[in-house]
Amino acid sequence: MTALAVSTGSINLGQGFPDYDGPPEVLETARQMIAAGQNQYPPGTGTAELRAAIAEHQRRFWGLDYDPDTEILVTMGATEALAGALLGMLNDGDEVIVFEPLFDTYAGCVALSGARLAPVTLRPDDAGRWGFDPQELLDVVGPRTRMILLNSPHNPTGMVFSREQLDLVAEVAIDNDLVVVSDEVYEHLVFDGAVHVPVATLPGMRERTVTISSGGKSFNTTGWKIGWACAPAGLVHATRMAKQLFTFAGGTPFQFAIAAGLRLPDQYFTDLANDLRDKRDVLVEALGDAGLVAHRAEGTYFVTADIGTRRADGDAMAFCRALPGEAGIVAIPASVLYDPRHAHEGRRLVRFAFCKQMPTIESAAERLREWASRSTVAG
C-alpha cells in the first residue's frame, strides 16, 4: 500500500509512521553522539545510559523497578524484542493467546517458533468501543498454552485495555502459569481520559511479564529502531539468547538520544498525546462525513472504520485498492491483521493512520469529503 501511495501521489494513511521529526533535544543528542565518535558496537544489552534511562522511565511513569544490569535488554526496535521473546521461550506445538486483529509480526514470529496462535477476537460494541468476550478468552486456554501476547494500547483498533480486562488476563496467566509478553509501544499515546495500565503492575504479574516498548512512537523516530524489553532476569536471558542471533547490538548514537527523550519533562508526553488526539478528531469527523463508521480510538496512531455503508459487498480489500485512485488516500484493509480462520471478522474494516502533520490530516479530510460527494455506493 505504501508503494501504491508513491505511484499514485496519494496521502499515505496506511503505514504508521509520522511525516515530521521528533523533539529537538532528541535529534540534537544523536548529532552530538555521532560527532563524539559513539559509532561502534554498544554492549550487547545496550548502553548503560539507555538502560538507566529505561529503568528511570519505568519507575517514574508506572512505578515499576527494574535492575538496569540484569532486567533490561535494548533491542533493534520493539519488533526484535518481540521476536526474541517469542523465539526464546516457545517450542514446537506450544500455543500463544493473542487478541485479533493483531500486528502482523506476531503471527510470523509465532510461526517461526513452531508454536500456534490461539486468537481471541476483539469486536466493537454499539458505542464503538472495542472489547472481547471473557468466556472466549477462558475457552482458548488449553494444555499446550504457554503464553499470552498482549498489545495495549492496541494496534490496529486503538483500544486501551481496561483494568477489568487486564485483571482477567492476569487471572488467566496466573492460574495457568503463563508468561505474558506485553507490547506497550503506544504507552504514552492515550486520549480522552483512557489510562494505560502496564500489566506488569498487577499483583503477581511482574515476575511473569516481559514488557516491551520503543522510542519510535514516543519520539517520532521509527527509523532508528531502538526498542527494549523489561522483565525478570530469567526472561530477559531467554529473550537475549534468541535476539543475539539477529543482531548483536546497534544504533549506538541513537541509544543515547532515546535516553535523552525518556528524560524529557512530563509536559512533553502530555503534549504529544494531545496533539495526536486533535488529529484523530479531524480524521474521525471526515470519515463520518464521508459515510464511513469510524470507531474513535482511545490510543495509538490509528482509527478503524467500517466501510460497509460505502461498499454494498463490504469488501475492504477492494475498497483500499480503489481509494488511492478515487480519493488520493491510502489505507490498510484490516482483514490481513486477523488469523486467516477469522479474516471475515475484519472484512469490512479499514485502518487509517493519523500520525501525520495537521496539514496532511486536513488535506486528507478534504479529499475524503470531496470523494464522498462525487461517488456512489460501490459493490
N, C-alpha and C positions, 0 to 999 in steps of 0.2 A: 504493500500500500504506500510505503514511503517512495518507492520508485515511481509509482503512479502519480504521486503528488508532484514529483520533479518533472515528469514527462508532460503533465497537463498544466503545470503552473498553478496548482491548487494550493489552498491553505491546508497545511498538514495538521489536522487534529486527530491523527491516528496514533503515531508513535509518541510516547510520553517523555518528551524532552523539552526543556524551556528554550525559547529563542532569544534569551537575554542572559547576561552574565550574573554571577553571584556577588556577594558583598566585597567591596574593595579591599577590606582588611585580609580576606582570604586569598584573593588574587595576588595582592602585593607580597604576602608571605611566600607564596610559591615562587615569585620572581626573585625574591631575596635569597631563598634557599638554592635556587639554580645558580645564581651568581656566586653564592658562597661555596659552591662545589659539592652540594649534597645530591649527587647524581649517580651514586653507585648503589649496590645492593644494601638494603637495610637489614636488620636482623630478621630471621625467619618468622618471628612472631609479630614483627612490626617495630617501628621506632619506639623507644622508651617515651618520647614526648607524646606521641599519639596515644599509646596505651594508657598513660597517666591521664590524658585529657578525656578519654573514653570513660575511665573509672570516675573521674570528677563529674562528668555529664550524667552518668547513671545514678550517682548519689544525689546530685543537685536536682534533677527533674523527677526521678522515680523512687528515690530512697533505697536504691539497691547498691550494696557494697560488693565490689569485685577486686580481687588482687590483680594488679596490672601485670605481674610477672607470671602468674600461673593460670589466670581465669579469663584472659582477654587475648584474642587472636585477630590480627589485622589481615585482611584478605583483599584480593583484587575484585572489589565490588561485593555487594551482598550476594550476587549470584554465585561467586566462588565459595562464599561461606555456606550457602545452602547446599551446593554440590558436595562440599567437604563433609558436612554433617550427614547428608543422606548416604553418600557412598561409604563414609567411615563407620556408620552404625547399622546399616541394613544388610541383610543377606538374602539369598535366593529364596523366594516363596514368602517372605515377610509381607505384611500388609500395612499400608500407611493411610490413615484417615485424612482426607483433605476436604476443604469446602470449595465447591464449584459454583460459578465459573472460577477458574484459577489461572494464575500467572503460568504461562506455558512451560517455563523452565522446570516447574515442579514435576510435571508428568515425565519429562525427558530424563531428569536425574533419578527419579524413582525407577524408571525402566532400566537405566544403565546399571543400577544396583541389583537388578534381578527381582526387586520387590514389585508389588501390585498396588494400584490405587483402590481405596475404599471410599468413594465420594459421598459427601452429604451435600445436598443441593440447597443453595440459598435462593429464596424467592421473595419478591416484594409483596407487601400487604396492600390493602386498599389505600393506605396513606402514602404508599411509595417507599416505605422503609423496609429494608431487606432483613431477613431473618431465616431461621431454619427450624425444622420440626425436631424437638428434643428426642422424640421417640426414634426418629430416623438415625440420629447420632448413636443412641444406645443400640440400635439394631445392627449397625455395621461392625460393631466390635466382635471379634472372633478369636479363635485360639492362635492365629498367626499375626494378630495385630501387634505391632511393635512401636508405633509412633503416631503422633498427631502432628500434622503440618498446618500451622495456623498463620493467617495473614490478617492483621488488623492494625491500622486502617486498611481496608480491603480493596485490592485491585482485581477486577475492574468495577465493582459495584459502588465503591465509595462508602460502603458500610463501615461503621465503627462498632465492634462487638461491645455489647453492654456488659456491665458487671455480672448480671444474672446469667447471660450466655457464657461468659468466661468461667463462672463458678461451675457450670455444668461440664464444660471442657475439662476443668481441673479435677472434678469429681471422677470423670471417666478415666483420666490419666492416672490418678492415684489408685483407684480401685483395681485397675488392670496393669499397674506397674509399667506405664508407657512413658517414653521420652516425648517431650513436646519441643518441636522446632518452631520458633515464633518469628516470622518475618515482620519487622516493625519499621521498615524504611520510611513510612509516611508518618512516623510518630508525632511530628510537630505540625502536621497539616490536617488539623481538625477544626470544624466550624460549628456555629450555631449552638454552642453550649455542650456539644458532644465532648466526651472525656476519654482520652486514650489511657487504658489501664494495661500496663505490661503484665502478661500472665505470670511472669516470674515473681510478681509482688504478692500473689495469692498464697494463702497458707499451704505449706507442703509442696510448693511448686518450684522454688528456686533450685533445689537440688536435682530436678529432673527436666529443666528447661534450658535450651540453647536460644538465647535472644540475639537476633541478627538485625543489623541496621547498616547505614552507609552515610557518606557525606553528600552523595549525588543529589538527593531530593531536597535536603535541607539547605544546601548552598549553591544550587544550580550548577553543579559540576559533574554531570552524569558521565562525561567523557574521561574523567580522572580515574574512575573505578577504584575508589578507596572505601572498603567496607570492613565490617568486623563482626565477631561473634563473642558473646559474653556467656559464660557457663561455668559450672564446677570444673575443676582441673581435669578430671577424667573424661568429661565430654569434650572439653577443648582439645585434649590429646587425641581423641578419636577423630575429631574434625581435622586436626592438623595432619594426621597421618595420611589422609586422603588428599587434602589440599596441597601438600608439598609436592605431590606428583603432577599437579597442574602448573604451578609456578612456585619457585622458591619464595620470592618476595619482589616487590617492585613499587614504583610510584613514590620514591623517597622524598623529593621536594614537596609533592602533593600531600604526603602524610603530615608534614609539619604545617602545611596550610590548613588542612582539615582540623588539626589540633587547635589552631587559632580560631577557626569557626566555632568549634564546640564551646569555646570560652567566651563567645560574644554575649552581651547582656541579654536578659530575658526579653527586652523590648524588641530585639531583632526577630526572635521566634514568633512573638505576638504579631508583629507587622507582616511577617511572611504569610501567616495563616490568614490574616485579614485581607491582604492583597489577593490571595487566591480565592477567597470567598467571594469577593466582589466580581472577579472574572467568572466564577461559576454562575453567579446570579445573572450576569448578562447573557451567558450562553444558554442557561436553562430557559430564560424568558424567550429567547429567539427560537429555541427548539419548540417551545409551546406555540408560539405564533406561527411556526411552520407546520403545525398539525401533528407533531410528534409528542408522545407521552414521556416526558423526561422525569427520571427519578432523582430528586435532589440529593446530591452526595453530602454525607456528613464529614467526609475527609478525602484525602488523596488528591490526585490530579484529574480525576475522571468523572464524567457523567454518563450513565447508561440510559438509553432511550428506547422505547418500544415503537417500531416503525409500522405497526400493523394498520394504522389509520392512513398511511401513505402508500402502502402496497397491499392490495387485497389478498395476495398469496402469502404475505408475512415473511418473504424471503429476504432476510437481512444481508445475506451474501450478495445477492443480485443488487440490492439497494446500494451497498457500498461500492460495488463495481461501477454503477451508473452515476453515483453522486459527483465524482470529480468532473465528468463531462457536462453534467447538467447544472451543477451549482458551484463548481470550483472549490470543493471541500472534500477532504479525505477523512474517513473514519474507519473503525475496525469492526467487523461482524463478530459478535460475542460468541457465536456458536463454536468458533475454533478454540475457545477457552473452557470448554466442557470436556469431560470424559466422552469419548465417541459414543458410548452407550446412551448418553443423555444429551446429545447435541441438540435434540428437539427442544430442550428446555430454553436454549438461547436463540432459537431460530429467528425470533422477531426482534432481537436485541442488538443494539449498536453502541459501541463505546466511543465517546468523544473526549479528547484531552483539552483541558483549559489552562495548561501551564505555559501560556504564551503572554507576550506583551498585551496590554489592554487594547492598543490599536489593532493588533492582529485579531483579538477576540471580537472587537466591534466590527471589523471588516467581515469576519465570518458570519456574525449575526446578520449583517446587511445582506450578504449573499444568500443566507438561508431564507430570509423573508422574501427576497426577490424570486428565488427559485419556487417557493411555495405559491406565490401569486400567479405564476405563469404555468404551473404544472398541474396535472390531474392525477388522481389516484391510479397507480400502475398495478400491473399484475392481474 
